[in-house]
Amino acid sequence: MQIGIIGAGNIGRTVAAHAVDNGHTVVVSNSRGPASLADLVETLGPNARAGTVAEAAAFGEIVLEAIPYGAYESLPADELAGTIVVSAANYYPERDGEIDLAGGTQTGLIADHLAESRVVKAFNTMYYETLREEARPDAPLKERLVLFLAGDDDEAKSTVSEFIEEIGFAPVDVGSLRDGAVMEPGSPIYNEPMTPAEARAALERLQE
Ligand SMILES: NC(=O)c1ccc[n+]([C@@H]2O[C@H](COP(=O)([O-])OP(=O)(O)OC[C@H]3O[C@@H](n4cnc5c(N)ncnc54)[C@H](OP(=O)(O)O)[C@@H]3O)[C@@H](O)[C@H]2O)c1
């Protein structure tokens, strides 16, 4: 699969590494331009190249956006129309400044901006070092760590779930993009490594 990465920091480069390790091709991008990513693409190997944000957006069958939340309006909505966009961004007001969520969810605001994209919230609940170190593609699903996901497009979620499984984690679907509020910072399932059984119990407790 062709995967575009917008934001090549902690999360973006970790997902990019898992993608190339599993035979996918990636175009990585950041705000400073492809030349600044030369070392990264050398580390990632021949299945990776650097591009502009627009090139990464156009390249990906899946595009991961892993940029600071406050920069979401720079995501190129036209180039991302029709594409599965995985949003890993988290909103921290003290870091990102005051942003009016208009009563919606963090990813809802991004989905409004990317109105023609198939937005899936995923990869936001796990610390990047855990994501980098704890992949267990050879272990049964029940023994792996969970990556939660949410979204309104079932087919897009199933594509993202397959990718999550392939790279060695266990996908757990929490429901619609609005339901994805339970994946936001401060939630009991946020940044808490857990197995699928633990995840199901935690989600049940949240519904009580
Ligand atoms: N760190 C984690 O463990 C973790 C876990 C889950 C989710 N997240 C979320 O994922 C997002 C990224 O976190 P991170 O820790 O990976 O951040 P990071 O290491 O600071 O990396 C951010 C990346 O985004 C790029 N970027 C910034 N503004 C951009 C723009 N307008 N267009 C394109 N690229 C842009 C930066 O490029 P330049 O360097 O060229 O500016 C950099 O490559 C945040 O929303 C964070 O809350 C982080």
The ligand as an ORCA input file, in Angstrom:
! r2SCAN-3c Opt
* xyz 0 1
  N       4.583     12.082     20.785
  C       3.683     11.123     21.012
  O       3.984     10.108     21.674
  C       2.300     11.259     20.439
  C       1.441     10.159     20.587
  C       0.173     10.215     20.011
  C      -0.230     11.356     19.339
  N       0.615     12.432     19.248
  C       0.126     13.616     18.536
  O       0.663     13.577     17.224
  C       0.965     14.898     16.787
  C       2.444     14.955     16.490
  O       3.156     14.676     17.671
  P       4.720     14.376     17.635
  O       5.116     14.074     19.024
  O       5.035     13.418     16.549
  O       5.244     15.838     17.236
  P       6.706     16.294     16.774
  O       7.718     15.257     17.104
  O       6.886     17.679     17.260
  O       6.573     16.320     15.182
  C       5.680     17.167     14.529
  C       5.917     17.045     13.045
  O       4.914     17.804     12.371
  C       5.553     18.627     11.415
  N       4.721     19.788     11.172
  C       4.454     20.832     11.996
  N       3.586     21.676     11.423
  C       3.319     21.158     10.190
  C       2.514     21.561      9.115
  N       1.764     22.674      9.196
  N       2.498     20.799      7.999
  C       3.241     19.672      7.920
  N       4.021     19.234      8.908
  C       4.058     19.965     10.039
  C       6.904     18.943     11.999
  O       7.733     19.332     10.950
  P       8.851     20.473     11.129
  O       9.793     19.911     12.112
  O       9.395     20.628      9.736
  O       8.085     21.674     11.626
  C       7.264     17.584     12.584
  O       7.787     16.745     11.582
  C       0.543     15.842     17.917
  O      -0.743     16.326     17.647
  C       0.561     14.934     19.142
  O      -0.353     15.377     20.128
  C       1.876     12.384     19.775
*
